[in-house]
């Protein structure tokens, strides 16, 4: 029978529950166990596809096409697994499922209630993941923070499971320990309050993982131990680190994995974090530096920059750079500053340029100007999703002479829609059917031999993950090819462009899919490796 570890948060959000969950999973996996991880988001949204990336962060996509929270990406990267739609749920999806069952008379006329029917649905989903993956350990991250109205039902789920299987369920509280600059002392009161609120929900934490910018000292651990009713060895320090990939080693150093096995009464297996230690060694001892500029529009909110909108792109760049023993220096560039052709010369300082995905018209012309500059000045360039569409428009305008080339997304009445909708997408938009209706998940791609794409992948048949509505218009493929644009990757089933590239350029490539979603720290994505290899030169 599987063991279950719930991970909840205290004091404030964005404190690192997802990375903590992934790191606990990595520690247990390194001990020879089969581990899977799940995320429960407390939103009424059915999935993460309609959420604003500035507010919620990146929308991650699984092979089976679910639009989900970015923490699923963290789990995949740390555990080196492809997770599925079963590994993610929201309040909205749970309620929708229960309501559909009620409409189908699956409750056989009984009164359907919030408790226990909503927690029972969550438990059923957890059990389904356990059975599907044959996991020894199922880690369940509960979104939000303790005390919020939104996640009370999920805490209730943990309480009920602990009641039903007391020997198989543990709860870890990830809580923030502030160090006010005026005082200069790490304060434990917020964590004590979070633990007490968890107690009020009927749960006693088995572990408290203290997040802070410094390591927790003995006096602080002792105080939390006394006031939160835990053994001192069950209080784990999780300080800020240079790289998130160090955290499993931090946990292992403090014996977290051993304590988990001890509490569950599980026999120890072999232990091997050697590949992870080698990774950290490469991260900490680079042989050089590579400067990458990313042209985005989803990282500015008031006076603050929020980079969670592009977290998978950031990680993919790091993975590739580390594989060449390089330190990546990533600079965020707002596309709006290039709209009128100004400031482009500053791009010469970068060894490579990335134009990532996105939606809407804001900043589009600035991105097109950047792509043109990278093409003409031999700066290694990688376009992702929207980046491919804009690279195609730029080429049509400035090489093929189609000056008004555009996308239906930007100008529905345009004369030369080089980027357009597939017929089925037109029908969906006509009926305002937006949620979960894009081209999503893993699609086949056939790569032409003799191209840079083939050189990168080393094979002709691949599968990559998508999240978009608009495609290269096949009516324009002939003129684009005649003028030197290479369509090196094609989905044969629907005859859709997947990869474009240029021949006489150090590295000019773009993909309609999102390669960043499949990059892992120990196996960087081929296209990002191709970019970094060219950037290194």
C-alpha positions as CSV (number, residue, x, y, z in Angstrom):
1,X,0.0,0.0,0.0
2,X,1.3,3.5,-0.9
3,X,2.3,6.1,1.6
4,X,0.9,9.7,1.3
5,X,2.6,12.9,2.2
6,X,0.5,16.1,2.1
7,X,2.4,19.4,1.8
8,X,0.7,22.6,2.8
9,X,1.8,26.2,3.2
10,X,1.7,28.7,6.0
11,X,2.2,32.5,6.4
12,X,2.3,33.4,2.7
13,X,2.0,32.1,-0.8
14,X,4.9,31.6,-3.2
15,X,7.1,30.3,-0.4
16,X,8.2,27.2,-2.3
17,X,5.8,24.4,-1.6
18,X,6.1,23.1,-5.1
19,X,9.9,23.0,-5.0
20,X,9.7,21.5,-1.5
21,X,7.3,18.8,-2.7
22,X,9.5,18.0,-5.7
23,X,12.7,17.9,-3.5
24,X,11.1,15.5,-1.0
25,X,10.1,13.4,-4.0
26,X,13.7,13.5,-5.3
27,X,15.1,12.4,-1.9
28,X,12.7,9.4,-1.7
29,X,13.3,8.5,-5.4
30,X,17.0,8.5,-4.8
31,X,16.5,6.0,-2.0
32,X,15.0,3.5,-4.5
33,X,11.3,4.2,-4.2
34,X,8.7,4.9,-6.9
35,X,7.4,8.4,-6.3
36,X,4.7,10.5,-7.9
37,X,3.4,14.0,-7.1
38,X,0.1,15.8,-7.4
39,X,-1.1,19.4,-7.1
40,X,-4.4,20.6,-5.8
41,X,-5.2,24.2,-6.8
42,X,-7.9,26.0,-4.8
43,X,-9.3,27.9,-7.8
44,X,-12.8,27.5,-9.2
45,X,-11.2,27.5,-12.6
46,X,-11.5,24.0,-14.1
47,X,-7.9,24.2,-15.3
48,X,-5.1,26.8,-15.5
49,X,-5.6,27.5,-19.2
50,X,-7.6,30.7,-18.7
51,X,-5.5,32.2,-15.9
52,X,-3.5,35.4,-16.5
53,X,0.2,34.4,-16.5
54,X,1.3,37.6,-14.7
55,X,-1.0,36.8,-11.8
56,X,-0.8,33.0,-11.7
57,X,2.5,32.2,-13.4
58,X,3.2,29.9,-16.4
59,X,0.6,27.5,-17.6
60,X,2.3,24.1,-17.9
61,X,1.0,21.5,-20.4
62,X,1.2,17.7,-20.0
63,X,1.6,15.1,-22.7
64,X,-2.1,14.3,-22.5
65,X,-3.0,18.0,-23.0
66,X,-4.0,19.3,-19.6
67,X,-3.3,23.0,-18.9
68,X,-2.1,23.1,-15.3
69,X,-0.1,24.8,-12.7
70,X,3.7,25.4,-13.1
71,X,4.4,23.1,-10.1
72,X,3.6,20.1,-12.3
73,X,6.7,21.3,-14.3
74,X,8.8,21.3,-11.1
75,X,7.7,17.8,-10.3
76,X,8.6,16.6,-13.9
77,X,12.0,18.3,-13.8
78,X,13.0,16.9,-10.4
79,X,11.6,13.4,-10.8
80,X,12.4,13.1,-14.5
81,X,8.8,11.9,-15.2
82,X,6.0,12.7,-17.6
83,X,3.0,13.3,-15.5
84,X,-0.6,13.3,-16.6
85,X,-3.9,15.1,-16.1
86,X,-4.6,12.8,-13.2
87,X,-1.7,14.5,-11.3
88,X,-3.5,17.9,-11.1
89,X,-6.9,19.1,-9.9
90,X,-8.6,22.3,-9.0
91,X,-11.6,23.1,-6.9
92,X,-13.5,23.8,-10.1
93,X,-12.7,20.4,-11.6
94,X,-13.6,18.5,-8.4
95,X,-16.9,20.2,-8.1
96,X,-17.6,19.8,-11.8
97,X,-17.0,16.0,-11.5
98,X,-19.2,15.7,-8.4
99,X,-22.0,17.6,-10.0
100,X,-21.8,15.5,-13.2
101,X,-22.0,12.4,-11.1
102,X,-25.1,13.7,-9.3
103,X,-26.7,14.5,-12.7
104,X,-25.9,11.0,-13.8
105,X,-27.7,9.5,-10.7
106,X,-24.4,8.0,-9.5
107,X,-25.3,9.0,-5.9
108,X,-28.5,7.0,-6.3
109,X,-30.8,9.7,-4.9
110,X,-28.7,10.6,-1.9
111,X,-28.3,14.2,-0.8
112,X,-24.9,15.3,-2.2
113,X,-23.0,17.4,0.4
114,X,-19.8,19.4,0.4
115,X,-18.5,17.2,3.2
116,X,-17.9,14.3,2.7
117,X,-18.6,14.1,-1.0
118,X,-16.0,16.7,-2.2
119,X,-13.1,15.2,0.0
120,X,-14.2,11.7,-1.2
121,X,-13.8,12.8,-4.8
122,X,-10.3,14.2,-4.0
123,X,-9.4,10.9,-2.2
124,X,-10.6,8.9,-5.2
125,X,-8.4,10.9,-7.5
126,X,-5.4,10.4,-5.3
127,X,-6.0,6.7,-5.2
128,X,-6.4,6.7,-9.0
129,X,-2.9,8.2,-9.4
130,X,-1.5,5.7,-6.9
131,X,-3.0,2.8,-8.9
132,X,-2.0,4.2,-12.3
133,X,1.7,4.8,-11.3
134,X,2.1,2.0,-8.8
135,X,3.8,4.5,-6.5
136,X,5.3,3.8,-3.2
137,X,4.9,7.4,-2.2
138,X,2.3,9.9,-3.4
139,X,3.1,13.5,-2.6
140,X,0.1,15.9,-2.6
141,X,0.7,19.6,-2.6
142,X,-2.2,21.7,-1.4
143,X,-2.2,25.2,-3.0
144,X,-2.6,28.4,-1.0
145,X,-1.9,28.8,2.7
146,X,-3.4,27.3,5.9
147,X,-6.4,29.4,7.2
148,X,-7.6,30.4,3.7
149,X,-11.3,29.6,3.1
150,X,-10.4,28.3,-0.4
151,X,-8.3,25.2,0.6
152,X,-10.3,24.1,3.7
153,X,-11.8,21.2,1.9
154,X,-8.4,19.9,0.8
155,X,-7.1,20.1,4.4
156,X,-10.3,18.2,5.3
157,X,-9.3,15.6,2.7
158,X,-5.9,15.2,4.4
159,X,-7.6,14.9,7.8
160,X,-10.0,12.2,6.6
161,X,-7.2,10.2,5.0
162,X,-5.2,10.4,8.2
163,X,-8.2,9.2,10.1
164,X,-8.7,6.3,7.6
165,X,-5.1,5.3,7.2
166,X,-3.2,6.7,10.2
167,X,0.0,4.7,9.5
168,X,0.1,5.8,5.8
169,X,-0.4,9.6,5.9
170,X,2.0,12.4,6.9
171,X,1.6,16.1,6.7
172,X,4.4,18.6,6.1
173,X,3.9,22.4,6.7
174,X,6.1,24.7,4.7
175,X,6.2,28.0,6.5
176,X,8.0,31.3,6.1
177,X,10.3,32.6,8.8
178,X,10.8,36.3,8.3
179,X,13.9,38.2,9.4
180,X,12.8,41.9,9.7
181,X,15.7,44.1,8.7
182,X,15.0,46.5,11.6
183,X,15.2,43.7,14.1
184,X,17.7,41.4,12.4
185,X,16.3,38.3,14.1
186,X,14.5,35.3,12.6
187,X,10.9,35.3,13.9
188,X,9.0,32.1,14.6
189,X,5.6,33.5,15.6
190,X,4.1,33.5,12.1
191,X,5.0,29.8,11.8
192,X,3.6,29.1,15.3
193,X,0.3,30.7,14.2
194,X,0.2,28.7,10.9
195,X,0.8,25.4,12.9
196,X,-2.0,26.4,15.3
197,X,-4.4,27.1,12.4
198,X,-3.5,23.7,11.0
199,X,-4.4,22.2,14.4
200,X,-7.7,23.9,14.2
201,X,-8.3,22.1,10.9
202,X,-7.8,18.9,12.8
203,X,-4.2,18.2,11.5
204,X,-1.0,18.0,13.5
205,X,2.0,18.6,11.2
206,X,4.6,15.7,11.2
207,X,7.2,18.1,9.7
208,X,7.7,21.8,9.6
209,X,9.9,23.0,6.8
210,X,11.1,26.5,7.6
211,X,11.7,28.7,4.5
212,X,13.9,31.8,5.0
213,X,16.8,33.6,3.4
214,X,19.1,32.1,6.1
215,X,19.4,28.7,7.8
216,X,17.4,28.1,10.9
217,X,19.5,28.0,14.1
218,X,19.1,25.8,17.1
219,X,17.2,28.3,19.3
220,X,14.6,28.8,16.5
221,X,14.2,25.1,16.0
222,X,13.8,24.6,19.8
223,X,11.2,27.3,20.0
224,X,9.2,25.8,17.1
225,X,9.5,22.4,18.6
226,X,8.0,23.4,21.9
227,X,5.2,25.6,20.6
228,X,4.3,23.5,17.6
229,X,4.5,20.1,19.3
230,X,7.2,18.5,17.1
231,X,10.4,16.7,17.8
232,X,13.3,19.0,16.9
233,X,14.7,16.6,14.3
234,X,11.3,17.0,12.4
235,X,11.9,20.7,11.9
236,X,13.8,21.2,8.7
237,X,15.6,24.3,7.6
238,X,15.2,25.4,3.9
239,X,17.2,28.5,3.3
240,X,17.5,30.4,0.1
241,X,20.1,28.6,-2.2
242,X,21.9,29.5,-5.4
243,X,20.0,26.9,-7.3
244,X,16.7,25.2,-6.5
245,X,18.3,21.9,-7.4
246,X,20.4,22.1,-4.2
247,X,17.4,21.7,-2.0
248,X,17.2,17.8,-2.2
249,X,20.8,17.8,-1.0
250,X,19.9,20.2,1.9
251,X,17.0,18.0,2.9
252,X,19.2,14.8,2.7
253,X,21.9,16.5,4.8
254,X,19.3,17.1,7.6
255,X,18.0,13.5,7.4
256,X,14.5,14.3,6.2
257,X,14.3,11.2,4.0
258,X,15.4,9.0,6.9
259,X,12.8,10.5,9.2
260,X,10.0,10.0,6.7
261,X,10.9,6.3,6.3
262,X,11.2,6.0,10.1
263,X,7.7,7.5,10.7
264,X,6.2,5.3,8.1
265,X,8.1,2.2,9.3
266,X,9.4,1.7,5.8
267,X,12.6,-0.3,5.3
268,X,15.5,1.7,3.9
269,X,16.7,0.9,0.3
270,X,19.8,1.9,-1.6
271,X,20.7,5.6,-1.7
272,X,22.1,7.4,-4.7
273,X,22.1,11.1,-5.3
274,X,25.4,11.1,-7.2
275,X,24.1,12.4,-10.5
276,X,22.4,15.2,-8.6
277,X,25.7,16.0,-6.8
278,X,27.5,16.1,-10.1
279,X,24.8,18.5,-11.4
280,X,25.3,20.8,-8.5
281,X,29.1,20.7,-8.9
282,X,28.7,21.8,-12.6
283,X,26.3,24.6,-11.5
284,X,28.7,25.9,-8.8
285,X,31.9,25.6,-10.9
286,X,31.2,27.0,-14.4
287,X,33.9,27.2,-17.0
288,X,32.5,30.4,-18.6
289,X,29.4,32.5,-19.1
290,X,26.7,32.7,-21.7
291,X,24.5,35.8,-22.1
292,X,20.9,35.1,-23.2
293,X,18.3,37.8,-23.8
294,X,14.6,36.9,-23.5
295,X,12.1,39.2,-25.1
296,X,8.9,39.0,-23.1
297,X,5.8,40.9,-22.0
298,X,4.5,38.9,-19.1
299,X,6.9,39.8,-16.4
300,X,6.0,43.4,-15.6
301,X,3.4,44.2,-13.0
302,X,3.6,47.7,-11.6
303,X,7.1,48.3,-10.2
304,X,7.8,44.5,-10.0
305,X,9.1,41.9,-12.3
306,X,7.6,38.4,-12.0
307,X,9.4,35.8,-13.9
308,X,7.1,32.8,-13.1
309,X,5.4,33.5,-16.4
310,X,8.4,32.0,-18.2
311,X,9.7,29.6,-15.5
312,X,10.1,26.6,-17.9
313,X,12.0,28.7,-20.4
314,X,14.4,29.9,-17.7
315,X,15.0,26.4,-16.5
316,X,15.5,25.0,-20.0
317,X,18.2,27.7,-20.6
318,X,19.9,26.8,-17.4
319,X,19.8,23.1,-18.1
320,X,21.4,23.6,-21.5
321,X,24.0,26.0,-20.3
322,X,25.0,23.7,-17.4
323,X,25.5,20.8,-19.8
324,X,28.2,22.9,-21.5
325,X,29.7,23.9,-18.1
326,X,28.5,27.5,-18.6
327,X,26.8,29.9,-16.2
328,X,23.7,31.4,-17.9
329,X,23.2,35.1,-17.5
330,X,19.6,35.8,-18.5
331,X,18.4,39.3,-19.2
332,X,14.7,40.2,-19.5
333,X,13.9,42.6,-22.2
334,X,10.5,44.2,-22.6
335,X,9.4,43.9,-26.3
336,X,7.7,47.3,-26.1
337,X,11.0,49.2,-26.1
338,X,11.8,47.9,-29.6
339,X,8.4,48.8,-31.2
340,X,9.8,51.7,-33.3
341,X,13.1,50.2,-34.1
342,X,15.0,51.8,-31.2
343,X,17.5,50.3,-28.8
344,X,18.2,47.3,-31.1
345,X,21.9,47.7,-31.0
346,X,21.9,46.6,-27.3
347,X,21.1,43.1,-28.6
348,X,24.7,42.8,-29.7
349,X,25.8,42.2,-26.1
350,X,23.9,38.9,-26.1
351,X,25.2,35.5,-27.3
352,X,21.7,34.3,-28.0
353,X,18.1,35.6,-28.2
354,X,14.8,33.9,-27.3
355,X,11.3,35.0,-28.2
356,X,8.9,32.9,-26.1
357,X,5.2,32.2,-26.4
358,X,2.4,34.6,-25.6
359,X,-1.0,35.9,-26.6
360,X,-2.5,39.2,-27.9
361,X,-1.2,42.1,-29.8
362,X,0.8,44.0,-27.1
363,X,4.5,44.2,-27.9
364,X,4.2,42.2,-31.1
365,X,5.9,44.7,-33.4
366,X,8.8,45.0,-31.0
367,X,9.4,41.2,-31.1
368,X,9.3,41.2,-34.9
369,X,12.0,44.0,-34.9
370,X,14.1,41.9,-32.6
371,X,13.8,38.8,-34.8
372,X,14.8,40.8,-37.9
373,X,17.8,42.2,-36.1
374,X,18.9,38.7,-34.9
375,X,18.5,37.3,-38.4
376,X,20.4,40.1,-40.1
377,X,23.2,40.3,-37.5
378,X,23.8,36.5,-37.1
379,X,22.8,36.4,-33.4
380,X,21.7,32.9,-32.4
381,X,17.9,32.9,-32.2
382,X,15.3,30.5,-30.8
383,X,11.6,31.2,-31.2
384,X,9.0,29.4,-29.1
385,X,5.4,29.0,-30.3
386,X,4.5,32.7,-30.9
387,X,8.2,33.1,-31.6
388,X,7.8,30.8,-34.7
389,X,4.7,32.7,-35.9
390,X,6.5,36.1,-35.6
391,X,9.7,34.8,-37.2
392,X,7.5,33.6,-40.2
393,X,5.7,37.0,-40.4
394,X,9.1,38.8,-40.2
395,X,10.5,36.6,-43.0
396,X,7.4,37.1,-45.2
397,X,7.6,40.9,-44.8
398,X,11.3,41.6,-45.1
399,X,12.5,38.7,-47.4
400,X,9.5,37.7,-49.4
401,X,8.2,41.3,-49.8
402,X,4.8,40.7,-48.4
403,X,4.8,43.9,-46.5
404,X,1.4,43.5,-44.8
405,X,2.0,39.9,-43.7
406,X,0.3,39.3,-40.3
407,X,-1.6,36.9,-38.2
408,X,-5.4,36.6,-37.8
409,X,-4.8,37.0,-34.1
410,X,-3.5,40.6,-34.6
411,X,-5.6,41.6,-37.6
412,X,-8.7,39.4,-38.3
413,X,-9.4,41.4,-41.6
414,X,-5.8,41.3,-42.8
415,X,-5.1,40.6,-46.5
416,X,-2.1,38.4,-46.1
417,X,-2.7,36.1,-43.1
418,X,0.6,34.2,-43.1
419,X,-0.5,32.9,-39.7
420,X,-4.1,31.7,-39.5
421,X,-6.6,29.5,-37.6
422,X,-7.4,25.9,-38.5
423,X,-11.0,25.4,-39.5
424,X,-11.9,23.6,-36.2
425,X,-10.5,26.5,-34.2
426,X,-12.6,29.0,-36.1
427,X,-15.7,27.1,-35.0
428,X,-14.6,27.0,-31.4
429,X,-14.0,30.7,-31.2
430,X,-17.2,31.5,-33.0
431,X,-19.0,29.8,-30.1
432,X,-16.8,31.5,-27.4
433,X,-15.4,28.0,-26.6
434,X,-12.0,29.0,-25.2
435,X,-11.2,26.7,-22.2
436,X,-9.1,23.6,-23.1
437,X,-9.7,23.9,-26.8
438,X,-6.3,24.9,-28.2
439,X,-4.0,22.5,-29.9
440,X,-2.7,20.9,-26.7
441,X,-0.4,18.2,-25.5
442,X,2.0,16.0,-27.3
443,X,1.8,15.9,-31.2
444,X,4.0,14.0,-33.6
445,X,6.6,15.8,-35.6
446,X,8.6,14.5,-38.6
447,X,12.0,16.1,-39.0
448,X,13.8,16.4,-42.4
449,X,17.3,14.8,-42.5
450,X,20.1,17.2,-43.2
451,X,18.6,20.0,-41.3
452,X,19.8,21.7,-38.0
453,X,16.7,20.3,-36.4
454,X,17.8,16.8,-37.3
455,X,21.3,17.5,-36.1
456,X,19.9,18.6,-32.8
457,X,17.5,15.7,-32.2
458,X,19.5,13.0,-34.1
459,X,16.2,11.3,-35.3
460,X,13.3,12.0,-37.6
461,X,10.3,11.2,-35.4
462,X,9.7,13.1,-32.2
463,X,6.7,14.2,-30.0
464,X,6.5,17.6,-28.5
465,X,3.9,19.5,-26.4
466,X,1.7,22.3,-27.8
467,X,-0.4,25.1,-26.5
468,X,-1.7,27.4,-29.3
469,X,-4.5,28.1,-31.8
470,X,-2.8,29.7,-34.7
471,X,-0.7,27.9,-37.4
472,X,1.5,28.8,-40.4
473,X,-0.9,29.2,-43.3
474,X,0.0,26.5,-45.8
475,X,-1.0,28.8,-48.7
476,X,2.2,30.8,-48.1
477,X,4.6,27.9,-47.6
478,X,5.7,27.7,-51.2
479,X,6.7,31.4,-51.4
480,X,8.4,31.2,-48.0
481,X,10.4,28.1,-49.1
482,X,11.3,29.6,-52.4
483,X,12.9,32.5,-50.5
484,X,15.0,30.3,-48.3
485,X,12.9,29.6,-45.2
486,X,13.3,25.9,-44.3
487,X,10.3,23.9,-42.8
488,X,12.4,21.3,-41.1
489,X,9.6,19.8,-38.9
490,X,6.1,18.9,-40.0
491,X,3.1,17.2,-38.4
492,X,2.1,14.9,-41.2
493,X,-1.3,14.0,-39.9
494,X,-2.6,17.6,-40.4
495,X,0.2,18.9,-42.6
496,X,1.2,21.6,-40.0
497,X,4.5,23.4,-39.7
498,X,6.3,22.5,-36.5
499,X,9.9,23.8,-36.9
500,X,11.4,26.5,-39.2
501,X,15.1,27.3,-39.6
502,X,17.6,29.2,-41.8
503,X,20.6,27.7,-43.5
504,X,23.2,30.4,-43.6
505,X,23.0,31.5,-40.0
506,X,24.8,30.4,-36.8
507,X,21.5,29.3,-35.3
508,X,18.1,30.6,-36.4
509,X,15.3,28.2,-35.4
510,X,11.8,28.3,-34.1
511,X,9.3,25.7,-33.0
512,X,5.5,25.8,-33.0
513,X,5.6,23.6,-29.9
514,X,7.0,24.4,-26.5
515,X,10.3,22.5,-26.1
516,X,10.9,24.1,-22.7
517,X,8.2,21.9,-21.2
518,X,10.3,18.7,-21.7
519,X,13.7,20.0,-20.6
520,X,15.1,18.3,-17.5
521,X,18.2,19.3,-15.5
522,X,19.9,15.9,-16.3
523,X,18.7,15.8,-19.9
524,X,18.5,19.3,-21.4
525,X,16.2,19.8,-24.5
526,X,18.0,19.4,-27.9
527,X,16.8,22.8,-29.2
528,X,18.0,24.7,-26.2
529,X,21.3,22.8,-26.4
530,X,21.5,23.8,-30.0
531,X,21.0,27.5,-29.1
532,X,23.6,27.4,-26.3
533,X,26.1,25.5,-28.5
534,X,25.9,28.3,-31.1
535,X,25.9,31.0,-28.4
536,X,29.0,29.5,-26.9
537,X,30.8,29.9,-30.3
